[in-house]
Structures are given as structure tokens and as C-alpha cells.
Amino acid sequence: MTPTRRTGPDGPPAASLAVGVDVGGTSVRAGVVDADGQILDTCRAATAAGEAALEDTVSGMVGDLARRHPVAAVGLALAGFVAADRDHVRFAPHLPWRDAPVADRIGSRLGLPVVVEHDANAAALAERRFGAAAGASTVVFVALGTGIGAALLVDGALYRGAHGVAPELGHLRVVPDGRPCPCGKRGCWERYCSGTALATTALELLGADRSGSSVLAREAAADPARISGQRVAAAAREGDRVARRAVADLGRWLGEGLALVADVFDPELVVVGGGVSESAPLFLDDARAHYARVVTGAGHRPLARIRTAQLGDAAAVVGAAQLAREAVTGRA
């Protein structure tokens, strides 16, 4: 998201501008968004540890943007269970909030109305209004990032479940007693299909590889922390053998998980977003093929279309801002 500024004396009215904030496990991104889904100005910071420090970060970023633009509301998108009141964060595996009135706290500091939404829900709504899911009715959105976020649209509307936490697809257990997950379980889908999983798989493969021919092997020997999902994807694009095996494993797990999702929801469209989707050319065709092979009734049922998100890593920011705008204006 490259900062641009278009507001001024003749710019859009304040009611048409909102700030969307994507609070991720690694970084916090905020943007001023207009009613057409265009981002006018942005800022980014590292995700702080602890509730108070994280709220300081978010409030400071939004305050800076609000001083430059006449914004009317703020939407926070984050990976976690959000209560029906859109104020409380019940639980966030990668963030410090537990049963916390986040919207009220931040809104009180900023003097602006604040709503909270699951980041995948926000991104899915943005893709439905402005991107890859436009016109589709039954859509599953899968965000591959630090973990997996997911959203379900039925007849174009979000499905939240009885308690507002559906669908937590990233925490479906796909490997009994598998890799430990920050949610407290073991073997969750996101432990095998995410940016974090890509790095974990690469390190496991490197541990079993004795050829020493991988560039990643030399980097891991110097500092294992350098082996991030982004680094593995870059090495795969450069032809590194171990990195390509790790990416292939991610593609297989994506196809496996999407087959489970199709068995339950039977969507017409799956949109794959999140930071890992930027490397989709490396794995998406393999994921589609694996999904088509293992879905129940393979060869005898229509398959969901699988597309990458059009809004990229801006989707949650755009969607959160749109939800905040709707909360203020009362219009969808």
C-alpha cells in the first residue's frame, strides 16, 4: 500500500472517509479509505506485545491519519473471535487481547466510533464489493498469512455462526497430534498451510537433507530465524530444490483443506488471499489439481472456482473501513 493523498479543501466529505486497520500477528497496517474502496494514505508499524502497547500503537497510527484527513469512523480487522457487539475481542491466537473491549478503549482515546471485525470477514467483504468475489453468492475466503483466516459469504452476506466466531477453518485439525498451534491444539490446518507453515516445512526438510546443495541450508546454519515463509517462497522462485519441495507441500495441504471446505459448504467460489497468495503462481495450480482429486464425489460434481484475491494485502484494510463507514451512515 503506497501512501497517496487526495483529500484537501475540495476532497471527499468526511462521512465518506474511514480508517481501516489490519492488526496482524507481525505488523499493523492502517489506511484512509474512500467510498470507492480507494486507499488515500497509509502507515505501518510492528505489532506490539501486550494489550496496552498494542492499543497505543493502533491509536497512534489512526490519530496520525485522522490529523491529515477528515475521517468519520475506524474499523479494526484482526484474526480472532469477535463478539456480536463488534466491540469485544474474545480471543485472538496471535494477539494479546482476551475478552477485551477493544473498540470502546480505542474509540474513547480517539473520539471516533470504532468497530471490530475478524480480518478474514473484512477482507471477504472487500473482495465481494470491490474485487475477485464480485457478483458471487456462496463464497469461501481463505487468507494465508501468519496463520489461516477464513470467511463464508452466503447470498453475499457474512455467515458468523451462533456466537459470531464461524468459520475458524484454520483450526480444523488435519493431523492428529501434529504440529503444535498457538490456539492450544495440535495438527491445525494452518500449521501446514500458511507462511509460518512454509518456513516450518522448509526447516524440517533441511534437517533431513544431507546434500548441502540448498542455499537455504547455508542460511539456516547461520541463523534459522532467517528462514521465513517469504524467504522460502523467494528461494523457490530462484529454483532452490528444498524450497520448491516446501512450496509443493503447502500446495498439497491447500488442496486437501479446500476439499474439506467444499465437502461442508459447497461454495461456488474460493478466494485465496493473504500475504502468501502473492506467491500463488508457485502452488495454486497444484492445489487446484489436488482439490479436484480428493474432494468427495470427484469427477461427478461441479467444482468451486479457485481464484486469488484482487485487493492483495489491502483487502482487510478496505473491508474494515467499509464496515466502519456503514456503521456510521447506516448504508451498505
C-alpha positions in Angstrom: 0.0 0.0 0.0 1.8 3.1 -1.2 0.8 6.3 0.5 -1.0 8.7 -1.7 -3.1 11.7 -0.6 -6.1 13.1 -2.4 -8.0 14.9 0.3 -8.0 18.6 0.6 -10.4 21.6 0.5 -12.2 20.0 -2.5 -11.7 16.4 -1.4 -14.3 13.9 -0.4 -16.7 14.8 2.5 -15.7 13.5 6.0 -18.5 10.9 6.1 -17.1 9.2 3.0 -13.7 8.6 4.6 -12.9 5.9 7.2 -9.7 4.3 8.5 -9.3 0.6 8.2 -6.7 -1.1 10.4 -5.4 -4.6 9.8 -3.9 -5.8 13.1 -1.8 -8.8 12.2 0.5 -11.0 14.2 3.6 -9.4 12.7 2.6 -5.9 11.6 -0.2 -3.3 11.9 -1.3 -1.6 8.7 -3.7 1.3 8.6 -5.2 3.2 5.7 -7.7 6.0 4.9 -10.2 4.6 2.5 -12.9 6.4 0.4 -16.3 5.1 -0.5 -15.0 3.6 -3.7 -12.5 1.4 -1.9 -9.5 3.5 -2.8 -6.7 3.9 -0.2 -5.7 7.5 0.1 -3.0 7.4 2.8 -1.3 4.6 4.8 1.0 3.8 7.6 2.5 0.7 9.1 4.2 -0.4 12.4 5.3 -3.6 14.0 2.8 -5.4 16.2 3.5 -4.6 19.8 3.4 -7.2 22.6 0.9 -6.7 25.3 -2.6 -5.1 25.3 -1.7 -1.6 26.3 1.3 -1.4 24.0 -0.8 -2.7 21.0 -3.6 -0.2 21.7 -1.0 2.6 21.9 0.3 1.6 18.5 -3.2 1.4 16.9 -4.4 4.6 18.5 -1.2 6.5 17.5 -1.4 5.3 13.8 -5.1 6.2 13.5 -4.5 9.5 15.2 -1.8 10.4 12.7 -4.0 9.6 9.8 -7.0 11.4 11.3 -4.9 14.6 11.7 -4.3 14.5 7.9 -7.8 13.5 6.8 -11.4 14.2 7.9 -12.3 10.6 8.8 -15.6 9.7 10.3 -15.0 6.2 11.8 -12.5 3.4 12.3 -12.6 -0.3 11.6 -10.2 -2.8 13.1 -9.7 -6.1 11.4 -7.9 -8.8 13.3 -7.5 -12.6 13.5 -9.7 -13.6 16.4 -13.1 -14.2 17.9 -15.1 -11.0 17.8 -18.3 -10.7 19.9 -21.6 -9.9 18.3 -21.4 -6.3 19.6 -18.4 -5.7 17.4 -16.7 -4.2 20.4 -15.2 -7.1 22.4 -12.4 -9.4 21.2 -13.0 -12.7 22.9 -9.8 -14.5 21.8 -7.0 -13.9 19.3 -4.4 -16.6 18.9 -1.7 -14.3 17.6 -2.6 -11.2 19.6 -2.7 -10.3 23.3 -6.4 -9.5 23.7 -8.6 -11.8 25.8 -12.2 -10.8 26.5 -11.2 -7.2 25.9 -13.5 -4.2 25.0 -11.1 -3.1 22.3 -13.4 -0.9 20.2 -14.5 1.0 23.3 -11.0 1.5 24.6 -9.6 2.8 21.3 -12.7 4.8 20.4 -12.5 6.6 23.8 -8.9 7.6 23.1 -9.6 8.8 19.5 -13.0 10.3 19.9 -14.3 8.3 16.9 -16.7 5.4 16.5 -14.8 2.1 16.2 -16.0 -1.3 15.1 -14.0 -4.6 15.3 -14.3 -7.4 12.7 -12.5 -10.6 12.0 -9.8 -9.8 9.4 -10.9 -12.5 7.0 -14.5 -11.3 7.2 -13.4 -7.8 6.4 -11.2 -9.0 3.5 -14.0 -11.1 2.1 -16.5 -8.2 2.2 -13.9 -6.0 0.4 -13.4 -8.7 -2.3 -17.2 -9.1 -2.6 -17.7 -5.4 -3.1 -14.6 -4.4 -5.0 -12.6 -7.5 -6.1 -12.5 -11.1 -7.0 -15.8 -12.2 -5.4 -17.9 -9.5 -7.1 -21.3 -11.0 -8.1 -20.7 -14.4 -6.4 -23.3 -15.7 -4.0 -21.7 -18.5 -1.9 -18.0 -17.7 -1.3 -15.3 -19.0 1.0 -12.4 -16.7 1.5 -9.2 -18.2 2.8 -6.4 -15.8 3.9 -3.0 -17.4 4.1 -0.7 -15.4 6.3 0.9 -16.0 9.7 -1.9 -18.5 10.1 -5.2 -19.1 8.2 -8.1 -16.7 8.4 -11.4 -17.7 6.7 -14.8 -16.2 5.9 -18.0 -17.5 4.5 -20.5 -15.5 2.4 -23.9 -16.9 1.8 -26.1 -15.0 -0.6 -23.5 -12.3 -0.4 -23.8 -11.9 3.4 -21.4 -12.9 6.1 -22.2 -16.1 8.0 -21.0 -15.7 11.6 -22.5 -18.8 13.3 -24.5 -18.7 16.6 -21.8 -16.9 18.6 -20.0 -14.9 15.9 -16.9 -17.0 15.6 -17.6 -19.0 12.4 -15.8 -20.3 10.4 -12.4 -20.9 12.0 -11.2 -23.1 9.2 -7.5 -22.6 10.0 -8.0 -24.5 13.2 -9.6 -27.6 11.7 -7.4 -30.5 12.9 -6.0 -32.2 9.8 -3.1 -34.1 11.5 -4.0 -35.8 14.9 -1.2 -35.0 17.4 0.5 -32.9 14.7 2.4 -29.7 14.9 1.5 -27.5 17.9 -0.7 -24.5 17.3 -0.9 -21.2 19.2 -4.7 -21.9 19.6 -3.7 -24.7 22.0 -4.5 -27.7 19.7 -2.1 -29.8 17.6 -2.3 -30.5 13.9 -4.4 -27.5 12.8 -4.6 -26.8 9.1 -2.8 -23.5 9.4 0.3 -25.3 10.8 0.7 -27.0 7.4 -0.7 -24.3 5.1 0.5 -20.7 5.9 3.5 -18.5 5.8 4.6 -19.9 9.2 4.0 -23.5 7.9 6.1 -22.9 4.8 9.1 -21.9 7.0 8.5 -24.9 9.4 8.3 -27.4 6.5 11.5 -26.0 4.9 13.4 -26.3 8.2 12.1 -29.9 8.6 13.2 -30.8 5.0 16.6 -29.1 5.6 17.1 -31.2 8.7 16.6 -34.4 6.7 18.7 -33.2 3.7 22.3 -34.1 3.6 23.2 -32.9 0.2 24.1 -29.4 1.3 23.1 -28.0 -2.1 20.3 -25.8 -0.9 21.0 -22.1 -0.4 18.5 -22.3 2.5 20.7 -24.8 4.2 23.6 -22.4 4.5 21.3 -19.6 5.7 19.6 -21.9 8.2 23.0 -23.0 9.5 24.0 -19.4 10.1 20.6 -18.3 11.6 17.4 -20.5 11.5 15.3 -17.4 12.2 16.2 -16.1 8.7 14.1 -18.9 7.2 10.7 -17.2 6.9 7.8 -18.0 4.6 8.8 -15.1 2.4 12.3 -16.3 2.2 11.3 -19.8 1.3 9.0 -18.5 -1.5 11.7 -16.3 -2.9 14.2 -19.3 -2.9 11.6 -21.4 -4.7 11.2 -18.8 -7.4 15.0 -18.9 -7.7 14.9 -22.7 -8.2 16.1 -23.9 -4.8 15.3 -27.6 -4.6 14.3 -27.7 -0.9 12.3 -24.5 -1.1 10.3 -25.9 -4.1 9.5 -29.1 -2.1 8.3 -27.0 0.8 6.1 -24.9 -1.5 4.7 -28.1 -3.2 3.8 -29.4 0.3 1.9 -26.2 1.0 0.0 -26.5 -2.3 -0.9 -30.1 -1.4 -2.2 -29.0 2.0 -4.1 -26.2 0.5 -5.9 -28.6 -1.9 -6.5 -31.0 1.0 -8.1 -28.3 3.1 -10.2 -26.9 0.3 -11.6 -30.3 -0.3 -12.8 -30.5 3.3 -14.2 -27.0 2.9 -16.1 -28.0 -0.3 -17.5 -31.1 1.4 -19.1 -28.9 4.1 -20.0 -25.7 2.3 -20.1 -26.5 -1.4 -19.1 -22.9 -2.4 -19.3 -21.7 -6.0 -16.1 -19.7 -5.4 -13.0 -19.9 -3.2 -10.9 -16.7 -3.0 -7.3 -17.2 -1.7 -5.9 -14.1 -0.2 -3.3 -13.1 2.5 0.4 -12.4 2.1 1.2 -16.0 0.9 -1.2 -15.6 -2.0 1.4 -13.3 -3.6 3.3 -16.5 -4.4 0.2 -18.3 -5.7 1.8 -19.0 -9.2 4.1 -21.4 -7.4 1.4 -23.5 -5.8 -2.1 -22.7 -6.8 -2.4 -25.0 -9.9 -1.1 -27.9 -7.8 -3.6 -27.0 -5.1 -6.5 -27.0 -7.6 -5.5 -30.3 -9.0 -5.2 -31.9 -5.6 -8.5 -30.5 -4.5 -10.2 -31.9 -7.6 -8.7 -35.4 -6.9 -9.7 -35.7 -3.2 -13.0 -33.8 -2.9 -15.9 -36.2 -2.2 -17.5 -37.2 -5.4 -14.5 -36.2 -7.5 -15.4 -36.4 -11.2 -19.2 -36.4 -10.5 -19.8 -32.9 -9.1 -19.2 -29.3 -10.1 -16.0 -27.9 -8.6 -15.6 -24.5 -7.0 -13.7 -21.9 -8.9 -10.5 -21.0 -7.0 -9.2 -17.5 -7.6 -6.6 -15.3 -5.9 -7.7 -12.1 -4.2 -7.6 -8.9 -6.3 -7.0 -6.5 -3.5 -4.0 -8.3 -2.1 -2.8 -7.3 1.4 -5.1 -4.2 1.3 -8.3 -6.2 1.5 -8.7 -6.3 5.3 -7.9 -2.5 5.4 -10.5 -1.7 2.8 -13.1 -4.1 4.3 -12.7 -2.8 7.8 -13.0 0.8 6.6 -16.2 -0.1 4.7 -17.7 -1.7 7.7 -16.9 1.4 9.8 -18.4 3.6 7.2 -21.6 1.6 7.1 -21.8 1.7 10.9 -21.8 5.5 10.8 -24.0 6.1 7.8 -26.4 3.1 8.2 -25.9 2.3 4.5 -24.3 -0.8 3.0 
